């Protein structure tokens, strides 16, 4: 109760003309972190002072951005790097009120549906067929090539609500479900595309070689299974050099970094400079090699 009253009292001083007092008030409110958000939102709703509203919005965005940074750093340093969790954290840059519980409740429902149809006697290919049936037939997830570049298809929460996304958002959902069901499915970063690989071991992913890939999966095409040959044909058709990295799995940190890069491109196209700079500042959090940075 005392904390709530103090936050409200501080918010009432946000229109103080003294810059030194304003700086102290802002810093104190910021120290409360996300606890101050509902009070700031309420203050924004009831005031008619546009200047005060702008200050409240700026403070809200700063608190929300720092929450995203903190959560992403905690995720990146954790032992279990679930790409779905990383994608949800980053999606808050566009959807600060994103209902995380609803996202994970829906995904858990899909997982349970697949789990009921799986058994240990199935081969890797048979397991993937079951997962594909659940994701694309039972739950109706699909890909629409005509809308692949639309911003909403990039966000994991909207992909789940619309049951439609791009290769990366659908791929992240697929990786999460497969992992929770005991399947070693990981991402493969093809140029201008994102596919998956089923490997014979989920350990030491960074050191996997081509011999550990059993087959590839296209999450943007109903989970179609294909071989290395199809990747070679794709690279030749798109006139890309033949690099071994295009055939090898990438770890979850890299997958979420790709997701972040996609968001950076979206905000760049929409000319949202302030948010763009914030997203760029997150790249080092997801960078494994020291000195590696974001390139325009």
C-alpha distance (Angstrom), angle and dihedral (degrees) to the residues before:
residue distance angle dihedral
X1 . . .
X2 3.80 . .
X3 3.81 90.2 .
X4 3.82 91.8 51.9
X5 3.79 92.3 50.1
X6 3.79 91.6 48.8
X7 3.81 92.4 51.2
X8 3.81 91.1 48.9
X9 3.80 90.7 48.9
X10 3.80 90.9 50.4
X11 3.80 92.3 49.0
X12 3.81 89.5 53.0
X13 3.81 87.6 61.4
X14 3.80 95.6 55.0
X15 3.78 90.7 98.3
X16 3.80 93.0 56.0
X17 3.83 109.2 131.3
X18 3.81 92.7 -146.0
X19 3.82 105.7 97.9
X20 3.81 93.4 -155.6
X21 3.80 92.7 53.1
X22 3.80 90.6 44.5
X23 3.81 90.5 52.4
X24 3.80 91.8 51.6
X25 3.81 92.5 45.9
X26 3.79 92.5 48.7
X27 3.80 92.5 48.1
X28 3.80 91.4 49.8
X29 3.81 93.2 49.3
X30 3.79 89.5 47.0
X31 3.82 89.7 54.1
X32 3.82 88.9 64.6
X33 3.80 89.5 60.9
X34 3.81 118.0 -171.2
X35 3.82 90.2 -6.3
X36 3.81 87.8 76.1
X37 3.82 95.3 50.8
X38 3.85 99.7 87.8
X39 3.82 90.6 47.5
X40 3.80 91.5 49.4
X41 3.80 91.4 47.7
X42 3.79 90.9 50.4
X43 3.80 91.4 49.0
X44 3.80 90.4 50.4
X45 3.81 90.9 52.4
X46 3.80 96.9 50.7
X47 3.81 100.3 41.6
X48 3.78 122.7 84.8
X49 3.78 93.5 -168.6
X50 3.83 105.1 110.8
X51 3.80 92.4 -162.5
X52 3.80 91.3 54.5
X53 3.80 90.3 45.3
X54 3.79 90.4 55.1
X55 3.81 91.3 51.7
X56 3.80 91.3 48.8
X57 3.81 91.9 49.3
X58 3.81 91.4 49.6
X59 3.80 90.9 50.8
X60 3.81 92.0 46.4
X61 3.79 92.0 51.9
X62 3.80 92.2 48.2
X63 3.81 92.3 51.4
X64 3.80 92.0 46.1
X65 3.79 92.5 48.7
X66 3.79 92.6 50.6
X67 3.80 89.5 49.6
X68 3.81 89.3 53.6
X69 3.80 91.4 48.4
X70 3.81 92.6 48.9
X71 3.81 93.6 46.9
X72 3.81 91.9 47.1
X73 3.80 92.2 49.9
X74 3.80 90.6 49.8
X75 3.81 90.4 48.4
X76 3.82 93.7 47.7
X77 3.80 91.6 51.3
X78 3.81 95.2 46.2
X79 3.79 123.9 105.1
X80 3.81 95.1 -126.3
X81 3.80 109.1 54.8
X82 3.79 104.1 -166.2
X83 3.84 106.2 -175.4
X84 3.80 91.7 -152.3
X85 3.82 90.5 60.8
X86 3.80 91.1 49.0
X87 3.81 91.7 48.9
X88 3.81 92.1 49.6
X89 3.80 90.7 52.0
X90 3.80 92.0 51.5
X91 3.80 93.1 45.2
X92 3.80 88.0 65.5
X93 3.79 87.1 75.3
X94 3.81 85.9 76.1
X95 3.79 98.7 22.8
X96 3.83 108.1 37.1
X97 3.82 91.1 171.6
X98 3.79 93.1 50.3
X99 3.82 109.5 155.5
X100 3.80 100.3 -128.5
X101 3.79 94.2 -178.7
X102 3.80 91.7 57.0
X103 3.80 90.3 51.2
X104 3.78 95.1 50.7
X105 3.82 93.5 40.1
X106 3.82 90.0 57.0
X107 3.80 92.6 46.0
X108 3.80 90.7 48.6
X109 3.80 89.3 51.9
X110 3.81 89.6 54.4
X111 3.81 90.8 47.3
X112 3.79 92.6 52.6
X113 3.79 91.3 50.0
X114 3.80 90.6 53.8
X115 3.80 93.1 43.0
X116 3.81 90.9 57.6
X117 3.80 90.1 58.7
X118 3.80 97.8 44.9
X119 3.79 130.9 85.6
X120 3.79 136.2 173.6
X121 3.79 93.2 -107.8
X122 3.79 93.4 68.3
X123 3.80 121.5 100.6
X124 3.81 121.1 -123.8
X125 3.80 90.8 -99.9
X126 3.80 92.3 48.7
X127 3.80 90.8 50.7
X128 3.80 90.6 52.7
X129 3.80 90.7 50.2
X130 3.80 89.0 54.5
X131 3.80 92.4 48.5
X132 3.80 91.0 47.7
X133 3.79 90.8 51.3
X134 3.79 91.6 52.3
X135 3.82 96.9 44.3
X136 3.78 100.4 40.5
X137 3.81 105.3 24.2
X138 3.80 106.7 30.3
X139 3.81 98.4 33.2
X140 3.79 95.5 29.4
X141 3.79 101.4 -130.7
X142 3.78 110.5 167.7
X143 3.78 144.1 165.9
X144 3.78 125.0 -121.9
X145 3.82 110.1 -162.6
X146 3.83 89.8 -165.8
X147 3.81 92.0 64.1
X148 3.81 99.4 33.4
X149 3.80 92.7 114.9
X150 3.81 95.8 48.5
X151 3.83 111.2 115.8
X152 3.80 94.4 -126.9
X153 3.79 91.1 62.0
X154 3.80 90.0 63.2
X155 3.79 97.0 60.6
X156 3.78 117.1 87.0
X157 3.82 94.4 -145.4
X158 3.81 94.5 52.0
X159 3.81 91.1 43.5
X160 3.80 87.5 57.1
X161 3.80 95.0 46.2
X162 3.83 93.8 44.8
X163 3.82 93.1 36.5
X164 3.78 86.6 -135.4
X165 3.78 132.0 94.3
X166 3.77 146.7 137.4
X167 3.84 126.9 -77.7
X168 3.80 92.7 -87.4
X169 3.81 99.6 47.5
X170 3.81 92.2 43.6
X171 3.80 89.7 43.5
X172 3.81 93.1 53.9
X173 3.81 90.4 51.2
X174 3.81 89.6 48.7
X175 3.82 93.7 49.6
X176 3.81 91.6 50.3
X177 3.79 94.1 49.5
X178 3.80 93.4 44.9
X179 3.80 92.6 49.9
X180 3.81 92.5 48.7
X181 3.81 87.9 51.8
X182 3.80 93.6 51.0
X183 3.80 97.9 -103.3
X184 3.78 120.0 135.5
X185 3.80 98.9 -131.9
X186 3.81 118.9 152.8
X187 3.80 138.0 169.6
X188 3.80 128.2 -91.3
X189 3.79 117.2 -159.3
X190 3.79 106.9 -140.8
X191 3.82 117.8 177.0
X192 3.82 108.3 -90.5
X193 3.78 90.3 -4.6
X194 3.78 141.4 65.4
X195 3.78 123.4 -146.0
X196 3.77 136.7 164.3
X197 3.78 136.7 -119.9
X198 3.79 129.5 -148.8
X199 3.80 106.8 -144.7
X200 3.76 132.0 -170.8
X201 3.79 92.1 -122.4
X202 3.79 133.1 27.5
X203 3.79 93.0 -158.0
X204 3.80 124.4 98.7
X205 3.80 91.2 9.5
X206 3.80 91.9 171.2
X207 3.80 89.6 64.6
X208 3.78 99.6 44.9
X209 3.76 117.2 131.2
X210 3.77 129.8 -156.9
X211 3.81 91.8 -93.2
X212 3.80 91.0 65.7
X213 3.81 93.6 59.2
X214 3.80 110.0 95.2
X215 3.80 95.3 -175.0
X216 3.80 142.6 -35.2
X217 3.82 130.0 -107.7
X218 3.81 129.7 -152.3
X219 3.84 108.1 -148.7
X220 3.81 89.8 -173.9
X221 3.80 91.9 60.0
X222 3.80 105.4 50.8
X223 3.80 91.7 -77.2
X224 3.80 93.5 -63.8
X225 3.80 112.9 -173.1
X226 3.81 118.1 -133.0
X227 3.80 141.6 162.7
X228 3.78 138.8 -117.0
X229 3.80 89.4 -92.3
X230 3.81 91.5 67.2
X231 3.80 90.3 55.0
X232 3.80 90.0 51.5
X233 3.82 90.3 51.5
X234 3.82 90.6 47.5
X235 3.81 93.2 51.3
X236 3.79 91.5 48.0
X237 3.81 92.1 48.2
X238 3.81 92.4 48.3
X239 3.83 89.8 43.9
X240 3.79 94.8 -122.2
X241 3.82 121.9 149.5
X242 3.77 117.9 -101.8
X243 3.82 103.3 -104.3
X244 3.78 123.7 169.4
X245 3.81 90.6 -137.7
X246 3.81 88.9 69.0
X247 3.80 89.2 65.2
X248 3.79 99.7 41.8
X249 3.82 129.6 87.1
X250 3.78 119.9 -106.1
X251 3.79 124.4 -148.3
X252 3.80 126.9 -110.3
X253 3.80 93.1 -99.3
X254 3.79 89.2 59.2
X255 3.82 92.2 46.0
X256 3.80 92.4 54.2
X257 3.80 90.1 44.3
X258 3.82 87.6 56.2
X259 3.79 88.0 50.5
X260 3.80 89.8 52.4
X261 3.82 91.1 49.3
X262 3.80 89.4 53.8
X263 3.80 90.4 52.2
X264 3.81 90.1 49.6
X265 3.80 89.8 54.7
X266 3.82 90.8 49.1
X267 3.79 94.2 51.8
X268 3.80 89.9 44.3
X269 3.81 91.4 55.5
X270 3.80 90.3 47.3
X271 3.83 91.2 50.0
X272 3.80 93.6 -125.4
X273 3.78 95.1 153.1
X274 3.81 100.1 173.2
X275 3.80 93.4 49.9
X276 3.80 89.8 42.0
X277 3.80 91.8 57.6
X278 3.79 90.5 49.0
X279 3.81 92.2 52.4
X280 3.81 91.5 47.9
X281 3.79 88.8 53.2
X282 3.82 88.8 59.7
X283 3.81 94.7 58.8
X284 3.85 94.5 86.6
X285 3.81 89.1 56.3
X286 3.81 88.4 63.0
X287 3.79 97.1 37.8
X288 3.78 118.1 105.0
X289 3.78 100.2 -170.7
X290 3.76 118.3 67.4
X291 3.76 112.5 -119.4
X292 3.81 94.0 24.2
X293 3.78 111.8 130.0
X294 3.76 142.6 174.2
X295 3.79 115.6 -80.2
X296 3.79 123.3 -153.4
